[in-house]
Amino acid sequence: MPNIFTFGLNESVAASHSIATPELYNLVGHNTGNLAFHYAINRIIGTVPRTVSWSTNPEIINSMGDIGIMPCANQLGTHMNMGGLANVFKQLKPNFVAIGLGAQGGVGHNDIPVLPEGTLAWLDALVARAASSHPNITVRGDYTLRVLDHYGFGDKAVSLGCPSLLINKATDHGVKLQELYKKKVSKVAIAAGHPNWKALSTLESSLVRMMEDTNGMYIVQATDEAVALSRNDFDSVNPEYIQKLKGYLKLNLDDSQFAQWIRKYFISFYNIPAWMEYLRRFDFVVGARIHGVMLAIQAGVPGLCIAHDSRIRELCEKCKIPFVMADAVKDGINVQDLQHLVEFDGQAFDKNRQIIAEQYQTFLQQNGIAKR
């Protein structure tokens, strides 16, 4: 059996309570949703490999094993140059597979982003480290596959969505969920957005009102300041950020009231089973964070994702996760709107999951990785 390692993050952060927020935020890759991605991959391969970070010395990476599994995000776009990692890959000896690579483009999926030369060099180095002639990249959706095809890498990748779709193993999971989507919603959690998403401010504020009205919670994945606030680490947060956040959420509270409001509603997680167990307390999860909604659905809780960019849209489309385009609800929604906004076919969901699960197993086998 080949020796497998993860080129990325650990799937959880042990003793997170004793770790300072800046270090903790680095350990989750600047978004706690990354843990869901890693956790899901480990469930697919049936083991929890040793982990080495992207910033590790190439000599150490070479000593880790025969095959590196590299969980990815939206590395393809004008916003990111992967040239530094390209230079690292040229020094690496193990074979590699990249899981869940995504492209950052327009909401309509009509454009092809201009990729930096460094990113193209990284893709060249990555496909050169394939274990066979078969593809060694999975992408988040058909849009990203089209972007790779434009740059000559289309035959090196397969479109398999997000591995977190496969956390729940029940073959009739979608059928059961479909019935839950019909039930009255009394308690709502929000997959919290980002205060830099200014166009979503009115919508986000309506979600906050929904949360307050139903005694819900505001589940934070990013930013580092929001994570700090969720941990009662107010002293490390710039007061300007707190004012920015208050404006984004449109809360008419003084500073003391806002601090108490945050302590009442903000929460973050560093262990995926604990996160999913917590979500079972709610009737519905809604928000602009795909992994926050995905974990709810995997836990058997109805969810609705608000898609405001190409990343989220293509993931929802590929995984058949209920979603609504942000522009369609930019003026806000209330709890009565949730069921009307959802279109969910449980049988189609289950069939799609079965197909993707089989394709993941084929992909891994073709790259020398057998389920443990």
C-alpha positions as CSV (number, residue, x, y, z in Angstrom):
1,M,0.0,0.0,0.0
2,P,1.4,3.5,-0.8
3,N,2.1,5.8,2.0
4,I,-0.5,8.7,1.8
5,F,-0.2,12.1,3.3
6,T,-2.2,15.3,3.3
7,F,-0.7,18.4,1.7
8,G,-2.8,20.9,3.6
9,L,-4.5,21.1,7.0
10,N,-5.5,18.8,9.8
11,E,-9.2,17.9,9.8
12,S,-9.7,19.4,13.3
13,V,-7.8,21.6,15.8
14,A,-7.0,19.8,19.0
15,A,-7.3,21.9,22.2
16,S,-8.5,24.9,20.2
17,H,-9.5,26.5,23.5
18,S,-5.9,27.0,24.5
19,I,-4.7,28.4,21.2
20,A,-4.5,32.2,20.5
21,T,-6.9,33.4,17.8
22,P,-4.3,34.4,15.2
23,E,-2.6,31.0,15.4
24,L,-6.0,29.2,15.4
25,Y,-7.1,31.1,12.3
26,N,-3.9,30.0,10.5
27,L,-4.5,26.4,11.5
28,V,-7.9,26.4,9.8
29,G,-6.6,28.0,6.6
30,H,-8.4,31.3,7.2
31,N,-11.8,29.8,7.0
32,T,-13.2,27.1,9.4
33,G,-15.1,25.7,6.4
34,N,-11.8,24.3,5.2
35,L,-12.0,21.7,8.0
36,A,-15.2,20.3,6.5
37,F,-13.4,19.8,3.2
38,H,-10.5,17.9,4.8
39,Y,-12.7,15.9,7.1
40,A,-14.8,14.7,4.1
41,I,-11.7,13.7,2.1
42,N,-10.5,11.6,5.0
43,R,-13.8,9.9,5.3
44,I,-13.7,9.0,1.5
45,I,-10.2,7.5,1.7
46,G,-11.0,5.8,5.1
47,T,-8.0,7.1,7.0
48,V,-6.6,10.2,8.6
49,P,-3.1,10.7,7.0
50,R,-0.2,12.7,8.4
51,T,-0.4,16.3,7.4
52,V,2.2,18.7,6.1
53,S,1.5,22.4,5.2
54,W,2.1,24.1,1.9
55,S,4.8,26.2,3.5
56,T,6.9,23.2,4.6
57,N,10.5,22.7,3.3
58,P,10.4,20.6,0.1
59,E,12.9,18.1,1.7
60,I,10.4,17.4,4.5
61,I,7.5,17.1,2.0
62,N,9.5,14.5,0.1
63,S,9.9,12.5,3.2
64,M,6.2,12.3,4.0
65,G,5.2,9.5,1.7
66,D,4.4,8.3,-1.8
67,I,1.2,10.2,-2.6
68,G,0.1,13.6,-1.4
69,I,-3.5,14.6,-1.3
70,M,-3.9,18.3,-1.8
71,P,-7.3,19.8,-0.8
72,C,-7.8,23.0,-2.9
73,A,-10.1,26.0,-3.0
74,N,-10.6,28.8,-5.5
75,Q,-6.9,29.0,-6.6
76,L,-7.8,29.7,-10.2
77,G,-8.4,33.4,-10.9
78,T,-6.8,36.8,-11.3
79,H,-6.8,37.1,-7.5
80,M,-4.2,34.5,-6.8
81,N,-0.7,33.7,-8.2
82,M,0.4,30.1,-7.4
83,G,4.0,30.8,-8.7
84,G,5.5,30.2,-5.3
85,L,4.0,26.8,-5.0
86,A,4.9,26.0,-8.6
87,N,8.6,26.4,-7.6
88,V,8.0,24.1,-4.6
89,F,6.3,21.4,-6.8
90,K,9.3,21.4,-9.2
91,Q,11.3,20.1,-6.2
92,L,8.9,17.4,-5.1
93,K,9.1,13.7,-5.7
94,P,5.8,12.2,-4.5
95,N,2.8,11.8,-6.8
96,F,0.0,14.2,-6.1
97,V,-3.8,14.5,-6.4
98,A,-5.6,17.8,-6.1
99,I,-9.2,17.7,-4.7
100,G,-11.8,20.4,-5.2
101,L,-10.0,23.0,-7.3
102,G,-12.2,25.9,-8.1
103,A,-12.1,29.0,-10.4
104,Q,-13.1,32.5,-9.4
105,G,-15.2,34.1,-12.1
106,G,-18.4,36.0,-12.8
107,V,-21.7,34.8,-11.4
108,G,-23.0,34.0,-14.8
109,H,-20.2,31.5,-15.6
110,N,-19.7,33.2,-19.0
111,D,-16.2,34.5,-18.5
112,I,-12.8,32.8,-18.4
113,P,-10.5,34.4,-15.8
114,V,-7.0,35.4,-16.8
115,L,-4.7,33.0,-14.9
116,P,-1.3,34.3,-13.9
117,E,1.8,32.7,-15.4
118,G,2.7,31.4,-11.9
119,T,-0.6,29.6,-11.6
120,L,-0.2,28.0,-15.1
121,A,3.3,26.9,-14.0
122,W,1.8,25.3,-10.9
123,L,-0.8,23.4,-13.0
124,D,2.0,22.1,-15.2
125,A,4.0,20.9,-12.2
126,L,0.9,19.4,-10.6
127,V,-0.2,17.3,-13.6
128,A,3.5,16.2,-14.0
129,R,3.2,14.6,-10.6
130,A,0.2,12.4,-11.6
131,A,0.6,8.7,-10.7
132,S,-0.8,7.6,-14.0
133,S,-2.1,8.9,-17.3
134,H,-5.5,9.4,-15.7
135,P,-6.6,12.8,-14.4
136,N,-5.1,13.8,-11.0
137,I,-7.3,16.9,-10.3
138,T,-11.0,17.0,-9.2
139,V,-12.7,20.4,-9.7
140,R,-15.7,21.8,-7.9
141,G,-17.9,22.1,-10.9
142,D,-18.3,22.2,-14.7
143,Y,-17.4,25.9,-14.9
144,T,-14.0,25.2,-13.4
145,L,-13.5,22.3,-15.8
146,R,-14.3,24.6,-18.6
147,V,-11.6,27.1,-17.4
148,L,-9.0,24.3,-17.2
149,D,-10.0,23.1,-20.6
150,H,-9.4,26.6,-22.0
151,Y,-5.9,26.5,-20.7
152,G,-5.2,23.0,-22.0
153,F,-5.7,21.0,-18.7
154,G,-9.2,19.8,-19.4
155,D,-8.2,16.1,-19.8
156,K,-6.3,16.3,-16.5
157,A,-9.4,16.9,-14.3
158,V,-12.8,15.6,-13.5
159,S,-15.8,17.5,-12.1
160,L,-16.8,16.0,-8.8
161,G,-18.1,18.9,-6.7
162,C,-17.2,19.1,-3.0
163,P,-16.3,15.9,-1.0
164,S,-18.3,17.2,1.9
165,L,-21.4,16.1,-0.1
166,L,-20.5,12.5,0.9
167,I,-20.1,12.8,4.7
168,N,-23.5,11.3,5.4
169,K,-23.5,7.8,4.1
170,A,-27.3,7.1,4.0
171,T,-28.4,6.1,0.5
172,D,-31.9,7.7,1.1
173,H,-30.6,10.9,2.8
174,G,-32.1,13.2,0.1
175,V,-35.5,11.5,0.3
176,K,-35.6,12.0,4.1
177,L,-34.5,15.6,3.7
178,Q,-37.2,16.4,1.2
179,E,-39.8,15.7,3.9
180,L,-38.0,17.9,6.4
181,Y,-38.0,20.8,4.0
182,K,-41.8,20.7,4.2
183,K,-41.9,21.2,8.0
184,K,-42.5,24.5,9.8
185,V,-39.3,26.4,10.5
186,S,-39.0,27.6,14.1
187,K,-35.3,27.9,14.7
188,V,-32.8,29.2,12.2
189,A,-29.0,29.3,12.2
190,I,-27.1,31.6,9.8
191,A,-24.0,30.6,7.9
192,A,-22.5,34.0,8.5
193,G,-21.3,36.2,5.6
194,H,-18.4,38.6,5.2
195,P,-18.6,42.4,6.0
196,N,-16.6,43.1,2.8
197,W,-19.6,41.7,0.8
198,K,-21.2,45.1,0.9
199,A,-23.8,44.3,-1.8
200,L,-25.2,41.6,0.6
201,S,-25.6,43.9,3.6
202,T,-29.4,44.3,3.4
203,L,-29.8,40.6,2.8
204,E,-27.5,39.7,5.6
205,S,-29.3,42.0,8.0
206,S,-32.6,40.3,7.1
207,L,-31.0,37.0,8.0
208,V,-29.9,38.4,11.3
209,R,-33.5,39.5,12.0
210,M,-34.7,36.0,11.2
211,M,-32.1,34.6,13.6
212,E,-33.1,36.9,16.4
213,D,-36.8,36.2,15.9
214,T,-36.2,32.4,16.0
215,N,-33.6,32.3,18.8
216,G,-31.0,31.1,16.3
217,M,-27.2,31.5,16.1
218,Y,-24.7,33.2,13.8
219,I,-22.1,30.6,12.8
220,V,-18.8,32.3,11.9
221,Q,-16.3,30.9,9.5
222,A,-14.2,34.0,8.7
223,T,-12.8,36.7,9.1
224,D,-10.1,36.5,11.7
225,E,-11.8,39.4,13.6
226,A,-15.2,37.6,13.5
227,V,-13.6,34.4,14.7
228,A,-12.0,36.4,17.5
229,L,-15.3,37.9,18.5
230,S,-16.9,34.4,18.5
231,R,-14.3,33.4,21.0
232,N,-14.9,36.4,23.3
233,D,-11.5,37.7,22.3
234,F,-12.6,41.3,21.9
235,D,-9.3,42.8,22.9
236,S,-7.6,41.6,19.7
237,V,-10.1,43.2,17.4
238,N,-9.7,46.7,16.0
239,P,-12.7,48.9,17.0
240,E,-13.0,50.0,13.4
241,Y,-13.8,46.4,12.4
242,I,-16.5,46.2,15.0
243,Q,-18.1,49.4,13.6
244,K,-17.8,48.0,10.1
245,L,-19.5,44.8,11.2
246,K,-22.3,46.7,13.0
247,G,-22.9,48.7,9.8
248,Y,-22.9,45.6,7.6
249,L,-25.5,43.9,9.9
250,K,-27.5,47.2,10.2
251,L,-27.8,46.9,14.0
252,N,-28.9,50.0,15.9
253,L,-27.0,49.2,19.0
254,D,-24.3,51.1,21.1
255,D,-20.9,49.5,21.5
256,S,-21.8,47.9,24.8
257,Q,-25.1,46.5,23.5
258,F,-23.4,45.2,20.3
259,A,-20.7,43.4,22.4
260,Q,-23.4,41.6,24.3
261,W,-25.3,40.9,21.1
262,I,-22.1,39.2,19.7
263,R,-21.6,37.2,22.9
264,K,-25.2,36.0,22.6
265,Y,-25.2,34.9,18.9
266,F,-21.6,34.4,17.5
267,I,-20.1,30.9,17.5
268,S,-17.4,29.1,15.6
269,F,-16.2,25.4,15.4
270,Y,-12.9,23.6,15.0
271,N,-14.2,20.0,14.9
272,I,-16.6,18.9,12.2
273,P,-18.6,16.2,14.2
274,A,-19.1,18.8,16.9
275,W,-20.2,21.4,14.4
276,M,-22.7,19.0,12.8
277,E,-24.0,17.8,16.1
278,Y,-24.7,21.4,17.1
279,L,-26.5,22.1,13.8
280,R,-29.1,19.4,14.7
281,R,-30.6,21.9,17.2
282,F,-32.0,23.9,14.3
283,D,-34.8,23.5,11.8
284,F,-33.0,25.3,9.0
285,V,-29.6,26.8,8.1
286,V,-29.3,29.6,5.5
287,G,-26.4,31.9,4.4
288,A,-23.7,32.6,1.9
289,R,-21.2,30.0,3.2
290,I,-21.4,26.8,1.2
291,H,-19.8,24.6,3.8
292,G,-21.9,26.0,6.6
293,V,-25.0,25.0,4.6
294,M,-23.4,21.7,3.4
295,L,-22.7,20.6,6.9
296,A,-26.3,21.2,7.9
297,I,-27.6,19.1,5.0
298,Q,-25.2,16.3,5.9
299,A,-26.4,16.5,9.5
300,G,-30.0,16.1,8.3
301,V,-31.0,19.7,8.6
302,P,-32.5,21.6,5.7
303,G,-30.4,24.3,4.3
304,L,-30.4,27.0,1.6
305,C,-27.2,28.6,0.2
306,I,-27.1,32.2,-1.1
307,A,-24.9,32.2,-4.2
308,H,-23.2,35.4,-4.9
309,D,-20.2,34.2,-7.0
310,S,-19.1,31.5,-9.4
311,R,-17.6,29.3,-6.6
312,I,-20.8,28.9,-4.7
313,R,-23.1,28.6,-7.7
314,E,-21.1,25.8,-9.4
315,L,-20.8,23.9,-6.1
316,C,-24.5,24.1,-5.5
317,E,-25.3,23.1,-9.1
318,K,-22.9,20.2,-9.1
319,C,-23.9,18.9,-5.6
320,K,-27.6,19.7,-6.1
321,I,-27.6,21.9,-2.9
322,P,-30.7,24.2,-2.8
323,F,-29.6,27.8,-3.6
324,V,-30.9,31.1,-4.6
325,M,-28.9,33.8,-6.4
326,A,-28.1,36.7,-4.2
327,D,-29.5,39.3,-6.6
328,A,-32.9,37.6,-6.5
329,V,-33.1,38.2,-2.7
330,K,-31.0,41.3,-2.3
331,D,-33.8,43.2,-0.5
332,G,-34.0,40.5,2.2
333,I,-36.0,37.5,3.2
334,N,-37.9,36.3,6.2
335,V,-38.6,32.9,7.7
336,Q,-41.8,32.4,5.7
337,D,-39.8,32.8,2.5
338,L,-37.5,29.9,3.1
339,Q,-39.7,27.0,2.0
340,H,-40.8,29.0,-1.1
341,L,-37.2,29.6,-2.1
342,V,-36.2,25.9,-2.0
343,E,-36.5,23.5,-4.9
344,F,-35.2,20.1,-3.6
345,D,-35.7,16.8,-5.3
346,G,-34.6,14.1,-2.8
347,Q,-34.4,11.3,-5.3
348,A,-32.3,13.3,-7.7
349,F,-30.1,14.4,-4.8
350,D,-29.5,10.8,-3.8
351,K,-28.8,9.6,-7.3
352,N,-26.3,12.4,-7.9
353,R,-24.5,11.6,-4.6
354,Q,-24.3,7.9,-5.6
355,I,-22.8,8.8,-9.0
356,I,-20.3,11.2,-7.5
357,A,-19.3,8.8,-4.8
358,E,-18.6,6.1,-7.4
359,Q,-16.6,8.6,-9.5
360,Y,-14.5,9.6,-6.5
361,Q,-13.6,6.0,-5.8
362,T,-12.6,5.5,-9.5
363,F,-10.6,8.7,-9.4
364,L,-8.7,7.6,-6.3
365,Q,-8.0,4.1,-7.6
366,Q,-6.7,5.4,-10.8
367,N,-4.3,7.5,-8.8
368,G,-3.1,4.6,-6.7
369,I,-5.2,5.4,-3.6
370,A,-7.4,2.5,-2.4
371,K,-9.9,3.1,0.4
372,R,-8.5,1.8,3.7
